[in-house]
Amino acid sequence: MLILAPLAVAEQTRREGIACGLNVKVCRTQFDCHVGLNITNYEMLEHFTPDKFAGIVLDESSILKGYGSSTRQLLNDFAESIPYRLCCTATPAPNDLIEIINHAEFLGILRGKEIIARFFIQDGNTTHKWRLKGHAYKDFYRWMATWARAVRKPSDIGYPDDGFDLPELRIHKHLVDGHVSEGYLVPVMASSLQERQQARRESLTDRVSVIAEIANSTTEPVLVWCDYNAESEMLRRTINGAVEVKGSDSPAHKASAMIGFTDGTHRVLVTKPSIAGFGMNWQHCNMMGFAGMSDSFEQFYQAIRRCYRFGQKRTVNVHISHAETEEAVIQNIMRKQRDTEGMMGQLVAHMSAAASGRAFTDSHYHRNEDRKVPSWLQK
């Protein structure tokens, strides 16, 4: 079995395997593999041979949408001959339902063009946005129920939730003064992408100062998220005991810093959700701060879930520092959160119905006569 995971997650999975009595081997090439469970990073896939494996697992499989079409095709081609395939993610389609295609194609369920033709229609005059056809809404989720399972908690699949209760999650918003444009008396909320980026640059120092003060006010572990390199650099310089992980850092440094935060070697980790927001388990930490945010709900959700996850025993406090002019970013993320919660609710409902044999009880089609071969086929 081969498990593909984001950077630094492999070593964490190996440790958790030991706790469960399983031998999970971290591998860099095919020659490192043994009979049993093997795990590596997505970036190392080219060093492995697909016909040597009976199964493949994609951990944090929503990462598929972040790859270019050529890389996704490489993954699909690699898995094509492997009989058992599994995708695992908490955010299967964080931005749009059309992203489900990535998983369906990898699993060999249906090709993207066929899925689009069957369930989707172009949204308005754009060529890159799609929405479900009105009459296909229920059919889409019924179709997904034939090959996917959505589990938010044990009761979603018929088991008691005992021992799987999460503590309280508290979101604290810290509003800093926004830039007042010439000709205006008050800050104007940025609407376009360019305006939002400009608003973030103008409020950078104030936002970073708020989060740095919070991190320096405690001796407990703190996870600090940012969006720009300038934010990351300033946070590292102003927070006591902080280690910084940047995109340009070597894989060895990234893994060492993240494992160091896990082990308590580093009290504060400063990084981006795009780097460390997937797969890591940091329940030892119950405080985090966002000094900068992008429009990605997936990154926001996944970043919070590094600490707010099963096994967390304390209230998790999330501090968000943003300017008045950046309110559109917050609103956009909240909208995507509502959409995602609605999608997961539909998936759980339809999959529960499929498991209990009730999947098609509300169909408008009722057969009231025996099937017959058309007369023109009998000739």
C-alpha positions as MATLAB code, in Angstrom:
seq = 'MLILAPLAVAEQTRREGIACGLNVKVCRTQFDCHVGLNITNYEMLEHFTPDKFAGIVLDESSILKGYGSSTRQLLNDFAESIPYRLCCTATPAPNDLIEIINHAEFLGILRGKEIIARFFIQDGNTTHKWRLKGHAYKDFYRWMATWARAVRKPSDIGYPDDGFDLPELRIHKHLVDGHVSEGYLVPVMASSLQERQQARRESLTDRVSVIAEIANSTTEPVLVWCDYNAESEMLRRTINGAVEVKGSDSPAHKASAMIGFTDGTHRVLVTKPSIAGFGMNWQHCNMMGFAGMSDSFEQFYQAIRRCYRFGQKRTVNVHISHAETEEAVIQNIMRKQRDTEGMMGQLVAHMSAAASGRAFTDSHYHRNEDRKVPSWLQK';
ca = [
       0.000    0.000    0.000;
       1.287    3.469   -0.917;
       0.083    6.588    0.916;
       0.752   10.001   -0.630;
       0.754   12.911    1.816;
       1.823   16.575    2.068;
       5.308   17.456    3.281;
       6.056   16.615    6.967;
       2.835   14.602    7.280;
       4.689   11.393    6.412;
       6.794   11.421    9.584;
       3.746   12.323   11.670;
       1.793    9.407   10.167;
       4.692    7.052   10.939;
       4.570    8.098   14.595;
       0.800    7.726   14.792;
       1.094    4.307   13.161;
       3.380    3.181   15.991;
       0.775    4.343   18.522;
      -1.790    2.157   16.720;
       0.522   -0.840   16.457;
       1.117   -0.351   12.718;
       4.444   -0.208   10.916;
       4.210    2.673    8.434;
       7.477    3.120    6.551;
       8.520    6.544    5.255;
       9.945    6.060    1.749;
      11.673    8.232   -0.817;
      11.955    5.669   -3.614;
      10.529    2.303   -4.610;
      13.621    0.594   -3.175;
      12.678    1.810    0.344;
       9.275    0.097    0.304;
       8.313   -3.012    2.234;
       5.293   -5.319    2.218;
       2.714   -3.341    4.167;
       2.091    0.378    4.593;
       4.420    2.852    2.863;
       4.121    6.638    2.853;
       5.826    9.384    0.851;
       5.295   12.971   -0.256;
       3.357   13.843   -3.399;
       6.499   15.318   -4.893;
       8.263   11.926   -4.786;
       5.695   10.028   -6.880;
       7.980    9.734   -9.923;
      10.325    7.497   -7.914;
       7.717    4.749   -7.465;
       6.326    1.976   -9.679;
       2.514    1.554   -9.695;
       2.395   -2.178  -10.465;
       4.189   -2.855   -7.173;
       1.167   -1.748   -5.124;
      -2.260   -3.225   -4.444;
      -3.650    0.054   -3.107;
      -3.014    3.798   -3.071;
      -4.295    6.478   -0.666;
      -4.278   10.240   -1.225;
      -4.126   12.020    2.127;
      -5.510   15.579    1.906;
      -6.701   14.769   -1.607;
      -8.131   18.252   -2.194;
      -4.525   19.044   -3.073;
      -5.420   17.625   -6.502;
      -7.062   20.879   -7.557;
      -3.869   22.802   -6.790;
      -1.876   20.859   -9.354;
      -1.798   21.630  -13.052;
      -3.622   19.346  -15.440;
      -0.398   17.530  -16.402;
       0.412   16.640  -12.770;
      -3.153   15.509  -12.098;
      -2.989   13.332  -15.195;
       0.286   11.864  -13.944;
      -1.440   10.887  -10.698;
      -4.420    9.444  -12.567;
      -2.165    7.441  -14.891;
      -0.127    6.162  -11.940;
      -3.234    4.908  -10.139;
      -5.030    3.496  -13.179;
      -3.625   -0.019  -12.770;
      -3.943   -0.072   -8.950;
      -7.128   -1.921   -7.919;
      -7.779   -0.189   -4.583;
      -7.846    3.625   -4.381;
      -8.918    5.980   -1.603;
      -9.093    9.787   -1.378;
      -9.246   11.414    2.064;
     -10.046   15.096    2.669;
     -12.200   17.355    4.828;
     -12.644   19.803    1.941;
     -13.471   17.839   -1.227;
     -14.809   20.894   -3.103;
     -13.956   24.018   -1.069;
     -14.616   26.559   -3.808;
     -17.041   24.941   -6.232;
     -18.815   21.593   -6.645;
     -17.092   21.189  -10.010;
     -13.916   20.329   -8.059;
     -15.451   16.933   -7.262;
     -14.326   15.982  -10.760;
     -10.707   15.693   -9.558;
     -11.627   12.921   -7.133;
     -13.996   11.110   -9.485;
     -11.365   10.961  -12.218;
      -8.608    9.718   -9.900;
     -10.878    6.986   -8.539;
     -11.841    5.938  -12.049;
     -15.540    6.693  -11.516;
     -16.234    8.940  -14.506;
     -14.322   11.327  -16.727;
     -14.626   15.063  -16.213;
     -16.330   15.813  -19.527;
     -18.978   13.195  -18.820;
     -19.641   14.584  -15.328;
     -20.023   18.122  -16.680;
     -22.375   17.023  -19.452;
     -24.509   15.033  -17.033;
     -24.858   17.412  -14.089;
     -23.522   20.918  -14.821;
     -24.279   23.985  -16.897;
     -22.234   27.131  -17.485;
     -22.969   29.853  -14.964;
     -23.924   32.969  -16.938;
     -21.631   34.145  -19.702;
     -18.404   32.850  -18.165;
     -16.598   29.844  -19.640;
     -14.835   28.770  -16.444;
     -17.698   28.769  -13.914;
     -20.226   25.982  -13.636;
     -23.275   25.264  -11.517;
     -25.508   22.249  -11.046;
     -28.426   21.957  -13.437;
     -31.641   22.631  -11.580;
     -33.129   19.201  -12.240;
     -29.827   17.439  -11.495;
     -29.425   18.617   -7.885;
     -30.660   15.458   -6.154;
     -29.304   13.174   -8.860;
     -25.817   14.607   -8.381;
     -25.734   13.770   -4.675;
     -27.341   10.381   -5.274;
     -24.618    9.643   -7.798;
     -21.932   10.691   -5.318;
     -23.519    8.410   -2.703;
     -22.686    5.423   -4.915;
     -18.914    5.968   -4.598;
     -18.203    8.387   -1.734;
     -18.849    8.692    1.992;
     -18.988   11.919    4.013;
     -18.255   11.596    7.726;
     -18.229   14.612   10.031;
     -18.690   12.556   13.196;
     -19.321    8.858   14.011;
     -23.114    9.292   14.108;
     -23.039   10.137   10.380;
     -22.394    6.452    9.733;
     -24.497    5.045   12.563;
     -22.101    5.006   15.517;
     -22.327    6.883   18.855;
     -20.385   10.129   19.180;
     -19.053    9.277   22.643;
     -15.479   10.478   22.990;
     -15.654   12.512   19.781;
     -17.002   15.766   21.190;
     -15.066   18.875   20.196;
     -14.502   21.734   22.658;
     -15.645   25.298   22.007;
     -14.178   27.225   19.074;
     -13.887   30.963   19.650;
     -13.229   33.388   16.795;
     -11.859   36.783   17.866;
     -11.802   39.564   15.271;
      -9.329   42.407   15.769;
     -10.150   45.361   13.541;
      -7.358   47.778   12.665;
      -7.812   51.144   10.985;
      -8.066   50.983    7.231;
      -6.494   53.380    4.773;
      -8.712   56.340    3.881;
      -8.477   57.034    0.166;
      -8.247   60.578   -1.133;
     -11.680   62.151   -1.447;
     -13.277   59.941    1.245;
     -13.937   60.573    4.940;
     -13.923   56.909    6.012;
     -12.215   53.727    4.732;
     -13.980   52.142    1.757;
     -14.275   48.347    1.655;
     -12.071   46.879   -1.067;
     -14.117   44.869   -3.571;
     -11.922   43.803   -6.486;
      -8.984   41.438   -6.070;
      -6.528   44.240   -6.813;
      -8.176   46.504   -4.232;
      -8.104   43.764   -1.576;
      -4.408   43.135   -2.179;
      -3.723   46.855   -1.893;
      -5.715   47.022    1.355;
      -3.643   44.184    2.821;
      -0.380   45.923    1.963;
      -1.545   49.187    3.545;
      -2.619   47.535    6.819;
       0.275   45.058    7.052;
       2.218   46.626    9.938;
      -0.862   47.157   12.122;
      -2.195   43.634   11.518;
       1.139   42.002   12.300;
       1.546   44.069   15.482;
      -1.795   42.838   16.833;
      -0.958   39.157   16.340;
       2.624   39.561   17.602;
       1.339   41.154   20.811;
      -1.065   38.239   21.366;
       1.666   35.643   20.751;
       4.064   37.423   23.122;
       1.440   37.653   25.872;
       1.622   33.910   26.646;
       4.177   31.161   27.168;
       1.872   28.585   25.556;
       2.322   27.272   21.976;
       0.924   29.590   19.306;
       0.359   28.893   15.623;
       0.571   32.030   13.478;
      -0.694   32.144    9.899;
       0.140   34.773    7.295;
      -0.433   35.399    3.591;
       2.532   37.531    2.460;
       6.284   36.985    2.883;
       6.588   40.464    4.391;
       4.107   39.480    7.101;
       6.013   36.278    7.821;
       9.360   38.064    8.124;
       7.969   40.744   10.452;
       6.236   38.155   12.637;
       9.432   36.136   13.009;
      11.352   39.233   14.103;
       8.736   40.465   16.592;
       7.553   37.218   18.244;
       9.705   35.653   20.941;
      10.812   32.091   20.193;
       9.247   31.961   16.733;
      10.432   29.722   13.919;
       9.487   30.676   10.364;
       8.679   28.322    7.500;
       8.654   29.877    4.013;
       7.949   28.444    0.602;
      11.587   28.947   -0.438;
      12.905   26.905    2.512;
      14.330   23.465    1.858;
      12.043   20.452    2.425;
      14.372   19.380    5.253;
      13.964   22.710    7.084;
      10.185   22.699    6.610;
       9.846   19.187    8.004;
      12.263   19.882   10.878;
      10.496   23.109   11.899;
       7.018   21.578   11.794;
       8.040   18.465   13.716;
       9.886   20.760   16.129;
       6.654   22.653   16.774;
       4.912   19.315   17.346;
       7.558   18.201   19.857;
       7.688   21.555   21.670;
      11.166   22.500   20.488;
       9.641   25.658   18.981;
       6.927   27.512   20.899;
       5.634   29.562   17.964;
       5.381   28.507   14.327;
       4.957   31.235   11.699;
       3.960   30.016    8.256;
       1.297   30.036    5.529;
      -1.752   27.740    5.263;
      -0.555   26.784    1.777;
       2.617   25.338    3.367;
       1.503   23.759    6.664;
      -2.280   23.960    6.582;
      -2.852   20.352    5.541;
      -2.471   17.077    7.396;
      -0.599   18.121   10.543;
      -2.062   17.339   13.982;
      -1.306   20.048   16.538;
      -3.812   19.446   19.321;
      -1.142   20.480   21.850;
      -1.791   24.047   20.688;
      -5.098   25.837   21.324;
      -4.225   29.366   20.201;
      -3.639   30.652   16.697;
      -3.604   33.972   14.908;
      -4.217   35.065   11.333;
      -2.069   38.097   10.567;
      -3.119   37.889    6.935;
      -5.801   36.035    5.011;
      -6.424   35.149    1.394;
      -9.834   34.495   -0.169;
      -9.339   30.730    0.171;
     -11.925   29.178    2.473;
     -10.147   25.843    2.141;
      -6.923   27.270    3.576;
      -8.815   29.024    6.390;
     -10.777   25.872    7.287;
      -7.779   23.557    7.097;
      -5.561   25.953    9.083;
      -8.038   26.065   11.980;
      -8.415   22.270   11.892;
      -4.709   21.753   12.602;
      -5.603   22.479   16.243;
      -9.394   22.231   16.331;
      -9.782   18.511   15.715;
     -10.658   15.307   17.555;
      -8.241   14.911   20.440;
      -8.279   18.613   21.331;
      -9.341   18.987   24.987;
      -9.237   22.766   25.417;
     -11.158   25.698   23.978;
      -9.478   26.832   20.761;
      -9.023   30.584   20.336;
      -8.575   31.929   16.807;
      -7.519   35.573   16.460;
      -8.088   37.289   13.107;
      -6.463   40.661   12.498;
      -7.831   42.607    9.539;
      -8.548   46.143    8.404;
     -11.977   47.642    7.778;
     -11.166   47.746    4.084;
     -10.611   43.949    4.052;
     -14.110   43.028    5.214;
     -14.939   41.657    1.729;
     -12.353   38.904    2.264;
     -14.026   37.830    5.518;
     -17.483   37.904    3.916;
     -16.273   35.816    0.963;
     -14.837   33.156    3.278;
     -18.028   33.031    5.347;
     -20.077   32.556    2.162;
     -17.878   29.653    1.082;
     -18.198   28.163    4.554;
     -22.002   28.178    4.291;
     -21.793   26.567    0.839;
     -19.442   23.865    2.105;
     -21.594   23.095    5.141;
     -24.626   22.804    2.862;
     -22.783   20.435    0.540;
     -21.578   18.235    3.405;
     -25.094   18.121    4.843;
     -26.470   16.969    1.496;
     -23.746   14.356    1.124;
     -24.370   12.917    4.596;
     -28.149   12.821    4.034;
     -27.971   11.116    0.638;
     -25.250    8.697    1.686;
     -27.201    7.702    4.788;
     -30.235    7.125    2.584;
     -28.164    5.025    0.171;
     -26.801    2.909    3.016;
     -30.285    2.246    4.352;
     -31.824    1.500    0.959;
     -33.875    4.698    0.884;
     -31.850    6.480   -1.791;
     -34.567    6.623   -4.428;
     -37.776    6.634   -2.393;
     -38.596   10.189   -3.436;
     -38.216    9.504   -7.140;
     -41.042   10.768   -9.342;
     -40.771    7.631  -11.459;
     -42.999    4.698  -10.500;
     -43.052    1.646  -12.753;
     -46.645    0.392  -13.014;
     -46.231   -2.214  -15.735;
     -43.752   -4.915  -16.636;
     -40.807   -4.081  -18.841;
     -41.355   -4.908  -22.510;
     -39.012   -5.192  -25.454;
     -39.982   -2.547  -28.054;
     -41.764   -4.024  -31.052;
     -39.192   -2.619  -33.463;
     -36.506   -4.648  -31.685;
     -38.451   -7.881  -31.979;
     -38.262   -7.948  -35.770;
];
